[in-house]
């Protein structure tokens, strides 16, 4: 998944798709490292339920927990301001 680009637009379905893709990246890193969900959650300092929600792309997860999981698994986000099309 190295170098993969995700574009999240301001439309709800794009946001959801982006969160799902981030969750898949988290799950991929966890399973690649042969971590059970409980062990990964403990290492990240969050509940199993929260990590499951992150991996599913749940929009209700706090940004703090999402970023904690991304950082914990070494997933880097490059955020750029989109150009206005108006």
N, C-alpha and C positions, 0 to 999 in steps of 0.2 A: 504494500500500500504506500510505499515511499513515493513522494512526489505527486500524489493524487490531488487534484484540484476539485474543490466543492464550491459551487456558486450558490449562495443563499440570497434570494431576492426578497422583495417586500411583500410577496404574495403568500398567504397562509400555507398553501399546498407546497410551495417551494421551501418554506421554512421547515415544515414537517419532514419533507424528504431529506433536507440537509441534516436534521437531527437524527433521523433514522440512519443515515450514512455514517455520521459520527459515532453513533451507538454500535454500528457494525464494526467500525475500526477499533473501538474499545474492546469489543468481544473478541475480535481477531487477535489483538495483542495479548489479551488475557489467556486465550486458549493456546496461542503460540508459546507462551511461557508456562504452559501446563498448570495454570492456577485454577483451582476450584473457585467458584463465585464467592464462597464464604471467606476463603483465604485472601482473595483480592480485595474484598470489601474491608476486611480487617486491616490490611496493609494501607489502604487508601483512607482509612478513618471514617468510613460511612457504613450505613446499614446495607444488608444484602438486598433489601427491597429497593433502596435507592439505586444501587448498582444495576439491578435488573431493569429498573425504569430507564436508566441511562442507556443501557444496551438495546432497549426497545425503541428509543427515540421519543420518549414521553416528554411532551412540552411542559409538563408541570414540574419538572425537576429544576431545582435552583441552578442558576448559572454558576454559582460557586462550586457546587458539587460536580457539575459537568466539567468545569475547568480543572478541578482537582483530579478527576479521573483522566482527563486528557494529559495533564502534566505528569501524573503518576506513571502513565504508560509511554511517555515520551512522544506523544502526538502533538506536533506543533501546528498552530493555526497562523496563517498570514492573512491579516485583515486589511482590506483596501477599500477606500471610499469609492462607491460606484459613480460614474459620470452621469450627470443629469441628462435626461433625454427630452426635456421640455423645451 
